[in-house]
Amino acid sequence: MNSKSLNINIMGREFYITCPDEEQEDIQLAATYLDKKIQEIKAEGKIVDSDRIAIIAALSITHELLILRNGSGFDIDEFKRRIVSLKKKVDEVMIKKES
């Protein structure tokens, strides 16, 4: 299993993490989702401390995960496939617009 360093951006900060090649896309999607949650919490303006914002975002995402795991008939692998498919479609559209 090959691993390499992946550059992700969360809260305006760059992080380099090592992960297997086949997990890089999932890790990037997770980082993007986490950053989106953080930005939503910051936009509410109720919490200003960065550590607290990160913890609230992590709790929110964990809560979503637990709801999905306990739900009936939800297929997380199918959900991941759909996200990857949508990302590819967006990338294709962006490439066409740049041409």
Helices and strands as residue ranges (DSSP letters): E 3-10, E 13-20, G 21-23, H 24-44, H 50-70, H 76-98
